[in-house]
Amino acid sequence: MSRTLVEKVWENHVVRREEGLPDLLYVDLHLVHEVTSPQAFEGLRIAGRRVRRPDLTVATMDHNVATGDDTPLDPLSQQQLAALERNCAEFGVPLLAIGSGREGIVHVIGPERGLTQPGLVIVCGDSHTSTHGAFGALAFGIGTSEVEHVLATQTLLQRRPRTMRIRFAGEPAPGVGAKDYVLAAIGRIGVDGGLGHVVEYAGPAIDALSMEGRMTICNMSIEAGARAGMIAPDETTAAYLRERGVAERPEWHDLRSDEGAVFDREVEIDVSAIRPQVTWGTNPGMVVSIDDAVPEPADEAAERALAYMGLEPGTPIREIGVDRVFIGSCTNSRIEDLRAAAAVVRGKRVHPQVRAMVVPGSARVKAQAEVEGLDRIFTAAGFEWRRAGCSMCLGMNPDVLAPGERCASTSNRNFEGRQGAGGRTHLVSPAIAAATALAGHFEVPA
Amino acid sequence: MKPFRSVTSRAVVLDRPDVDTDQIVPKQFLKRIERAGFGEFLFFDWRKDPDFELNRQEGRILLAGRNFGCGSSREHAAWALQDHGFEAIVAPSYGDIFRQNSLKIGLLVVTLPEEQVRSLMERGRAGEELTVDLEARTAGGHPFELDDFTRTCLLEGLDEIGLTLRAENAIAVFEAAHPAPTSTLAV
């Protein structure tokens, strides 16, 4: 029988299947960070349980860390980071600690260390775990109770998801890329369009993407409500992994949806019709192209969003000025993202009204960028060049917007207050963020 | 986990779609390493508005709009709702991770068709007490679906990890047959 990619990976991981019960699924890789794990480790301690497979578990510090020397970490953040160190030591979990040169955003380090591989089941107490699906893994976010369950048992009780395939066809216009594809897709199906589904991204425009572009797409699956996003592994995947010391395995060739496999829903998107995307509201589905204007509100939620964002319907997107630009996050902080932004700003200056920062996704990305001289391009243009971390994607650390500040951000969520209470976030690609930093308002690269 | 059987209470109506977990508990409160005490941070920013729904209504049942709890996986959102005093939520749909998190801690999330949630909202606004009954699987008289396993776990307050550890044999057999393709010890 024809099966989809997700069905194959799922079936390979069923430890126990019983009538009336959710499947017990085996977890191949469990990524841990400081924010969603302390209560899980505490639960193990109280129950006298151990971490079953420390060798399939790895922790990093990312959400809380300071990325610059300008503001010290608050005591609660320090306490949470210290708790992670203590917990990892006590339970034998490998930790990529700050200053080790191996630290970074959890969804950047998994792939760059060759841990993220095709066909695995990967979980993490973080909704953007969907990122790892770019390798043909089934990767999804879980909460702290499930983190504890995985630590103790290396398994999870799960019900089979519904399946959706989004096919991206056509040739993109110059300057349009992965971030624009996924924002356009979320705009199309809505922020709840993927609820209960695992989305497989396919089609020639996906095949043509690099691994990093594919990660950007899968990363934002959760913003359409989907539990996970997946892309079938191919030669691009194998080459990426070879560079990281991972040899190809024969079983990867079967990791694709069979001809005739049936999805619960299919969506087709023509990328040649996509222009660079900019969000105007307070969720990622509130999105238009940079050539458009702020739309008339269609409902109460849109009215509330416009009021929060301080925008008038009919205002051309290009005429909206920004105070801040943030290039970073698990969506867009990898070396190709930084190269794309650097290519736009080379030899130019950030607009005097704008404070702009670049935050590499990992210590390794930062080092690589410095070898290539990208840091000097950014700093010469007036960008701040900072240390790796989640930074202003979620404002859990000193990098935050002031109330009312408007930011062009390469991150994944434009929720109210996401980057700081009262802050106004517009999601864009790295190239648009860079061009906007120079112009002081939303702009495409010259 | 605390067992849940039923709750009868006035309802709080929060008729907004796509309420994300960043609103339910803003990130500055995720730094605590304890599980308790999140109720005071519930809807921290929205509660600054005196007209915000939770400032004007009280009850142990929350009636919410579609895609409630979307976004971040923070279980702190479910902890905060429960700590605030909510025992059950009724909405047309939920963020998948939020729904799962809630059920794991004994906060019953009920899914009903949008028009039924609307009619419950009208009754809630009129001050009527509603009953969400897990044994009968009804909310305000409307039958709802919840699988037997989850229902039993909630009714009996079962420790799911303890249950899974009873499958130790099956896990060990699986591990023997499927050597791990990756190891974190070398990173």
Boltz contact constraints between the chains, C-beta under 6 A:
constraints:
  - contact:
      token1: [A, 15]
      token2: [B, 170]
      max_distance: 6.0
  - contact:
      token1: [A, 15]
      token2: [B, 171]
      max_distance: 6.0
  - contact:
      token1: [A, 15]
      token2: [B, 174]
      max_distance: 6.0
  - contact:
      token1: [A, 16]
      token2: [B, 167]
      max_distance: 6.0
  - contact:
      token1: [A, 16]
      token2: [B, 170]
      max_distance: 6.0
  - contact:
      token1: [A, 20]
      token2: [B, 148]
      max_distance: 6.0
  - contact:
      token1: [A, 21]
      token2: [B, 149]
      max_distance: 6.0
  - contact:
      token1: [A, 26]
      token2: [B, 174]
      max_distance: 6.0
  - contact:
      token1: [A, 29]
      token2: [B, 182]
      max_distance: 6.0
  - contact:
      token1: [A, 35]
      token2: [B, 30]
      max_distance: 6.0
  - contact:
      token1: [A, 38]
      token2: [B, 33]
      max_distance: 6.0
  - contact:
      token1: [A, 39]
      token2: [B, 35]
      max_distance: 6.0
  - contact:
      token1: [A, 55]
      token2: [B, 183]
      max_distance: 6.0
  - contact:
      token1: [A, 55]
      token2: [B, 184]
      max_distance: 6.0
  - contact:
      token1: [A, 55]
      token2: [B, 185]
      max_distance: 6.0
  - contact:
      token1: [A, 56]
      token2: [B, 180]
      max_distance: 6.0
  - contact:
      token1: [A, 58]
      token2: [B, 184]
      max_distance: 6.0
  - contact:
      token1: [A, 76]
      token2: [B, 31]
      max_distance: 6.0
  - contact:
      token1: [A, 77]
      token2: [B, 31]
      max_distance: 6.0
  - contact:
      token1: [A, 80]
      token2: [B, 31]
      max_distance: 6.0
  - contact:
      token1: [A, 80]
      token2: [B, 33]
      max_distance: 6.0
  - contact:
      token1: [A, 83]
      token2: [B, 33]
      max_distance: 6.0
  - contact:
      token1: [A, 94]
      token2: [B, 184]
      max_distance: 6.0
  - contact:
      token1: [A, 113]
      token2: [B, 187]
      max_distance: 6.0
  - contact:
      token1: [A, 115]
      token2: [B, 182]
      max_distance: 6.0
  - contact:
      token1: [A, 117]
      token2: [B, 181]
      max_distance: 6.0
  - contact:
      token1: [A, 117]
      token2: [B, 182]
      max_distance: 6.0
  - contact:
      token1: [A, 125]
      token2: [B, 73]
      max_distance: 6.0
  - contact:
      token1: [A, 126]
      token2: [B, 73]
      max_distance: 6.0
  - contact:
      token1: [A, 127]
      token2: [B, 72]
      max_distance: 6.0
  - contact:
      token1: [A, 127]
      token2: [B, 73]
      max_distance: 6.0
  - contact:
      token1: [A, 141]
      token2: [B, 73]
      max_distance: 6.0
  - contact:
      token1: [A, 141]
      token2: [B, 97]
      max_distance: 6.0
  - contact:
      token1: [A, 143]
      token2: [B, 73]
      max_distance: 6.0
  - contact:
      token1: [A, 143]
      token2: [B, 75]
      max_distance: 6.0
  - contact:
      token1: [A, 143]
      token2: [B, 97]
      max_distance: 6.0
  - contact:
      token1: [A, 143]
      token2: [B, 101]
      max_distance: 6.0
  - contact:
      token1: [A, 144]
      token2: [B, 75]
      max_distance: 6.0
  - contact:
      token1: [A, 145]
      token2: [B, 104]
      max_distance: 6.0
  - contact:
      token1: [A, 149]
      token2: [B, 161]
      max_distance: 6.0
  - contact:
      token1: [A, 152]
      token2: [B, 161]
      max_distance: 6.0
  - contact:
      token1: [A, 153]
      token2: [B, 164]
      max_distance: 6.0
  - contact:
      token1: [A, 191]
      token2: [B, 18]
      max_distance: 6.0
  - contact:
      token1: [A, 192]
      token2: [B, 67]
      max_distance: 6.0
  - contact:
      token1: [A, 195]
      token2: [B, 93]
      max_distance: 6.0
  - contact:
      token1: [A, 227]
      token2: [B, 96]
      max_distance: 6.0
  - contact:
      token1: [A, 283]
      token2: [B, 18]
      max_distance: 6.0
  - contact:
      token1: [A, 301]
      token2: [B, 17]
      max_distance: 6.0
  - contact:
      token1: [A, 394]
      token2: [B, 27]
      max_distance: 6.0
  - contact:
      token1: [A, 395]
      token2: [B, 27]
      max_distance: 6.0
  - contact:
      token1: [A, 396]
      token2: [B, 27]
      max_distance: 6.0
  - contact:
      token1: [A, 415]
      token2: [B, 20]
      max_distance: 6.0
  - contact:
      token1: [A, 415]
      token2: [B, 22]
      max_distance: 6.0
  - contact:
      token1: [A, 417]
      token2: [B, 26]
      max_distance: 6.0
  - contact:
      token1: [A, 417]
      token2: [B, 45]
      max_distance: 6.0
  - contact:
      token1: [A, 418]
      token2: [B, 22]
      max_distance: 6.0
  - contact:
      token1: [A, 421]
      token2: [B, 45]
      max_distance: 6.0
